[in-house]
Amino acid sequence: MRSLLVLLLLAVANAKIFERCEWARTLKANGMDGYYGISLADWVCLTRWESNYNTMAKNTNNDGSTDFGIFQINSYWWCNDYLINSHNGCNMDCSAFLSDNISAAITCAKRVVRDPQGISAWYGWQYNCEGRDLSSYVSGCGV
Ligand SMILES: *[C@@H]1O[C@H](CO)[C@@H](O)[C@H](O)[C@H]1NC(C)=O
């Protein structure tokens, strides 16, 4: 019982849902503003629609792969979830993307956009952000 409580507390401590401007500033501090020509507003919009800024977001796809974390990084292409055969392009465990320490997720997101399809890899971006006025995503954030 006590160990269960400790586990629950650890799980809570490790989960983080960012507030929009806090996330915008975190992205900027990690070199994402303009990375590969992608604006800060694009990153904020992408993560709004992919995970609602939730580092613990985890969603399984029809093909059996799973999308992990605030960027919803896919286990077939980019990380190892030990459930399916992965190309593991980021050479990381998918579980690393479910942490309130976002450094692994940011490193992998940068790797994803260096591929030819760039930010179009994310349907959440294509459907909700591409070609739109995204100024509201960073407004009032001082970034
Ligand atoms: C966050 O994770 C990275 C590795 O992904 C590590 O190098 C760094 O020390 C961690 N930062 C904190 C504050 O734990």
PDBQT file of the ligand as one rigid body, heavy atoms in Angstrom, charges set to zero:
ROOT
HETATM    1  C1  LIG A 201      16.993  15.996 -18.674  1.00  0.00    +0.000 C 
HETATM    2  O1  LIG A 201      17.304  14.901 -19.493  1.00  0.00    +0.000 OA
HETATM    3  C2  LIG A 201      18.579  14.957 -20.112  1.00  0.00    +0.000 C 
HETATM    4  C3  LIG A 201      18.738  13.733 -20.981  1.00  0.00    +0.000 C 
HETATM    5  O2  LIG A 201      17.647  13.498 -21.796  1.00  0.00    +0.000 OA
HETATM    6  C4  LIG A 201      19.667  15.044 -19.081  1.00  0.00    +0.000 C 
HETATM    7  O3  LIG A 201      20.910  15.193 -19.716  1.00  0.00    +0.000 OA
HETATM    8  C5  LIG A 201      19.413  16.221 -18.151  1.00  0.00    +0.000 C 
HETATM    9  O4  LIG A 201      20.352  16.201 -17.118  1.00  0.00    +0.000 OA
HETATM   10  C6  LIG A 201      18.014  16.152 -17.564  1.00  0.00    +0.000 C 
HETATM   11  N1  LIG A 201      17.737  17.377 -16.803  1.00  0.00    +0.000 N 
HETATM   12  C7  LIG A 201      17.275  17.337 -15.559  1.00  0.00    +0.000 C 
HETATM   13  C8  LIG A 201      17.023  18.670 -14.924  1.00  0.00    +0.000 C 
HETATM   14  O5  LIG A 201      17.066  16.290 -14.968  1.00  0.00    +0.000 OA
ENDROOT
TORSDOF 0
